[in-house]
Amino acid sequence: MLYYLIHYLVGGQHYAYENVLFRGACAALFAFVFVVLVGPWVIRRLVSAKLSDHPEFDHQSLNALMADKRNVPTMGGILIIGTVLLATLLLADIRNFYVIMALVCAVWLGLVGIIDDWFKLTASRRSGTRDGLKFYEKLLFQVGLAAMLGYFVYRFGHTNFAVVDMVLQEEQMETYRVLTVPFYKSGIILPTAAFLVLAVLVITGTSNAVNLTDGMDGLASGCMAMCSLVFLVLTYIVGDRDVATKLLIPHVPLSGELAVISGAILGACLGFLWYNCHPARVFMGDTGSLPLGGLIGYIAVVTRQELILFIVGGVFVIEALSVMVQVGTFKLTGGRKRVWKCTPIHHHFHLSGWTESQVVARFWLLAAVFAIFALTTVKLR
């Protein structure tokens, strides 16, 4: 694509072009403009296909608050993921193994989201058919993908260090198994089994956490934009040996190309927010939330920044934990007690008197604080 065309024209000698941070910024700009321009057409297609949301909750007050979201088209995630794929194909080196696996991740989880949304949004037209995928079915596809990605990242990491960094000492070649710990210089080398289990937990957990956060106008897309901005920086740092060494972060050869994908996610989410901000004209649905979360989780695994993800994605972690605490308390007390009025926790604050715009803006502020804090951990070791 453009990457190879420009490489051919300039002979691979142009500094800005070879810099992944520059191409990541270009991907962000391209994705933003593309989504803003194509968005109205996609929204019209979704409306004409009658793929509209009909949110229903086990809480009458919340149903009343969310009544204005009826008939807002869903599956807008097609626009986000389609744009991320296009920007990646145009601006990234698609021969790079990590990029190839990222594309697999996006397509795989995107298809799971499409199937789930399609079943849910067309259930009323298909008498006698089920309403969406069951939770265990989605989980099966997520875990299967995460296990495959974890295995190939592990295997390729070993090969990559052996071939690309032949001058490194044996102990330095263990970087592909290092768990980077905030404020700790050396990190922790994980056993193979622990590496694979962590990869499954991070990719699957992040995919579901973003999905849970997608419940208010602009909430998930805004928080995801901030998260991807941080990983745009982190992928550049981890992919550059000199910068990584200076900051005492494990260097992962060839992982810098993931900065292009991070930039594409950033631009696509900001462009989508143009139409997803209150009052939303379109929702991303599972079609967008599942692959977006999975991609960020995958990038964290490749760059060995899993624990940093728990910081920068603090809003997603809070949303997921609120559901776990609510369900656990409800079951332990035999249905007699709930911690929150409704979960995910953004609904609790909505029912507590905050307007939807207040909830979203305050969660954005939290996401920004988490992002800043995550970046400070890069230097403080």
MOMO-V659490 format. One record per residue. N is the residue number from 1. PSI is psi in degrees with one decimal (none if undefined). OMEGA is omega as a letter, one per 40 degrees, with the letter a starting at -180 (NA if undefined). Layout:
BEGIN
n:psi:omega
N:PSI:OMEGA
N:PSI:OMEGA
END
This chain:
BEGIN
n:psi:omega
1:-144.7:a
2:-36.5:a
3:-48.2:a
4:-32.7:i
5:-48.7:i
6:-38.1:i
7:-39.3:i
8:-41.4:a
9:-39.3:a
10:-2.0:i
11:22.2:i
12:19.7:a
13:-6.7:a
14:120.6:a
15:-49.1:a
16:-40.4:a
17:-39.1:a
18:-18.5:a
19:120.6:a
20:-27.7:i
21:-38.5:i
22:-46.5:a
23:-29.9:i
24:-40.7:i
25:-40.3:i
26:-40.2:i
27:-39.2:i
28:-45.1:i
29:-44.6:i
30:-46.8:a
31:-40.8:i
32:-51.1:a
33:-42.2:a
34:-45.7:a
35:-42.5:a
36:-39.6:a
37:-39.7:a
38:-18.4:a
39:-51.4:a
40:-38.6:i
41:-44.1:i
42:-42.0:i
43:-41.5:i
44:-39.9:i
45:-40.5:i
46:-39.1:i
47:-44.0:a
48:-29.4:i
49:-1.2:i
50:42.8:i
51:68.6:a
52:152.5:a
53:147.0:i
54:75.0:a
55:130.4:i
56:130.4:a
57:158.1:i
58:46.7:a
59:110.9:a
60:-39.0:a
61:-39.1:i
62:-37.9:i
63:-38.3:i
64:-40.9:a
65:-31.2:a
66:10.4:a
67:-30.3:a
68:-7.5:a
69:-3.3:i
70:140.6:i
71:10.1:i
72:126.5:a
73:138.9:i
74:-175.9:a
75:21.0:i
76:-11.9:i
77:-21.4:i
78:-40.2:i
79:-42.9:a
80:-54.0:a
81:-37.9:i
82:-39.9:i
83:-41.3:i
84:-44.3:i
85:-43.6:a
86:-46.2:a
87:-38.6:i
88:-45.2:i
89:-31.9:a
90:-39.6:a
91:-13.3:a
92:162.2:i
93:99.0:a
94:1.9:i
95:-13.7:i
96:128.3:a
97:-42.5:a
98:-35.5:i
99:-42.8:i
100:-46.4:a
101:-31.4:i
102:-39.5:i
103:-40.0:i
104:-43.5:a
105:-47.8:a
106:-44.7:a
107:-44.9:a
108:-55.9:a
109:-28.8:i
110:-41.7:i
111:-39.4:i
112:-43.9:i
113:-40.4:i
114:-46.5:a
115:-44.2:a
116:-47.5:i
117:-40.7:a
118:-45.6:i
119:-43.4:a
120:-44.4:a
121:-15.8:i
122:11.2:a
123:-38.3:a
124:-20.6:a
125:-9.8:a
126:81.6:a
127:129.7:i
128:-0.4:i
129:162.5:a
130:163.7:a
131:89.4:i
132:169.8:i
133:147.3:i
134:155.5:a
135:-43.2:a
136:-27.0:i
137:-45.9:i
138:-41.8:a
139:-37.7:i
140:-45.3:i
141:-38.8:i
142:-46.9:a
143:-41.7:i
144:-45.5:i
145:-45.8:a
146:-40.3:i
147:-41.4:i
148:-45.9:a
149:-43.9:i
150:-42.9:a
151:-47.2:a
152:-34.1:i
153:-41.2:i
154:-49.2:a
155:-43.6:a
156:-34.1:i
157:-42.2:i
158:-49.1:a
159:-41.1:a
160:-44.2:i
161:-38.1:a
162:-34.6:a
163:-48.1:a
164:-38.2:a
165:58.3:a
166:-21.7:a
167:-10.8:a
168:152.2:i
169:159.9:a
170:-42.6:a
171:-29.4:i
172:-23.7:a
173:-1.3:i
174:4.6:a
175:-35.4:a
176:-9.8:i
177:11.0:a
178:131.8:i
179:112.1:a
180:124.8:a
181:124.6:i
182:137.3:i
183:6.3:a
184:126.8:a
185:-46.4:a
186:-27.6:a
187:-179.0:a
188:127.2:i
189:123.0:a
190:144.2:i
191:158.0:a
192:-46.9:a
193:-41.1:i
194:-38.8:i
195:-46.9:a
196:-41.1:i
197:-42.5:i
198:-40.4:i
199:-43.4:i
200:-45.2:a
201:-42.6:a
202:-49.8:a
203:-47.1:a
204:-44.5:a
205:-42.6:a
206:-39.0:i
207:-45.5:a
208:-34.5:a
209:-42.4:i
210:-37.8:i
211:-40.9:i
212:-32.3:a
213:-23.7:a
214:77.2:a
215:-2.9:i
216:159.0:a
217:113.5:i
218:-2.5:a
219:-57.3:a
220:-41.9:a
221:-39.3:i
222:-45.0:i
223:-37.8:i
224:-33.7:i
225:-43.8:i
226:-39.7:i
227:-44.2:a
228:-29.8:i
229:-43.3:i
230:-42.3:a
231:-20.5:i
232:-42.5:i
233:-44.7:a
234:-40.4:i
235:-36.0:i
236:-44.9:a
237:-49.3:a
238:-32.6:a
239:-14.0:i
240:115.9:a
241:-43.4:a
242:-45.7:a
243:-43.3:a
244:-42.6:i
245:-40.5:a
246:-36.8:a
247:5.7:i
248:38.5:i
249:136.1:i
250:130.6:i
251:129.7:i
252:104.5:a
253:138.4:i
254:-2.4:i
255:-13.3:a
256:-26.5:i
257:-21.3:i
258:-11.0:i
259:-32.6:i
260:-42.1:i
261:-40.2:i
262:-42.3:i
263:-39.6:i
264:-41.0:i
265:-43.7:i
266:-52.4:a
267:-41.3:a
268:-40.2:i
269:-39.7:i
270:-41.1:i
271:-41.0:i
272:-34.7:i
273:-24.7:i
274:-36.2:a
275:-13.2:a
276:-9.2:i
277:160.9:a
278:131.7:e
279:129.4:a
280:139.4:i
281:-13.0:a
282:148.7:i
283:152.9:i
284:-29.5:a
285:-174.3:i
286:-25.3:i
287:-32.2:i
288:-42.4:a
289:-40.9:a
290:-50.7:i
291:-32.5:i
292:-47.6:i
293:-42.4:i
294:-40.2:a
295:-45.1:i
296:-39.7:i
297:-42.3:i
298:-44.2:i
299:-38.7:i
300:-39.0:i
301:-45.5:a
302:-43.6:a
303:0.4:i
304:35.8:a
305:39.1:a
306:-42.9:a
307:-32.5:i
308:-35.3:i
309:-36.4:i
310:-25.2:i
311:-56.1:a
312:-30.3:i
313:34.4:a
314:-37.4:i
315:-42.1:i
316:-38.9:i
317:-44.4:i
318:-43.1:i
319:-45.7:a
320:-42.9:i
321:-35.4:i
322:-39.2:i
323:-42.5:a
324:-43.1:i
325:-42.1:a
326:-48.2:a
327:-43.6:i
328:-44.9:i
329:-41.9:a
330:-42.7:a
331:-39.5:a
332:-29.7:a
333:10.7:i
334:30.5:i
335:11.4:a
336:-18.0:a
337:142.6:i
338:144.4:i
339:-42.1:a
340:159.1:i
341:-34.8:i
342:148.4:i
343:157.1:e
344:162.9:a
345:-20.5:i
346:-29.5:i
347:-31.8:i
348:-45.7:a
349:-33.9:i
350:-44.2:i
351:-19.1:a
352:-1.1:i
353:-10.6:i
354:141.6:i
355:162.7:i
356:-40.6:i
357:-36.9:i
358:-43.7:i
359:-49.6:a
360:-46.5:a
361:-41.9:a
362:-34.6:i
363:-34.9:i
364:-42.7:i
365:-42.1:i
366:-43.3:i
367:-39.1:i
368:-41.6:i
369:-44.6:i
370:-39.4:a
371:-44.4:i
372:-43.7:i
373:-40.4:i
374:-40.2:i
375:-31.1:i
376:-29.7:a
377:-20.2:i
378:-37.6:a
379:-35.0:a
380:95.9:a
381:none:NA
END
